[in-house]
Amino acid sequence: MIRLIVRIDDAGMAANVGGPVQTTYRTFDIEHPELEEALQSFNLNYRSIVGAEIVKAEPEKEPTR
């Protein structure tokens, strides 16, 4: 199992009224054997996830007539 920790920085109040940036965290536990294997550390190796991207599915195209 992998535990992902997502940091959320909300600058809405800072941008609008000069308030502080609000930081919250959410955790997600997922099963992904391939990713777990890729992240396994051995001896002096250190591995981490350095980014993430939301990949949206392509909308289905209408068949041409």
Buried (B, 14 or more C-beta within 10 A) or exposed (E): EEEEEEEEEEEEEEEEEEEEEEEEEEEEEEEEEEEEEEEEEEEEEEEEEEEEEEEEEEEEEEEEE
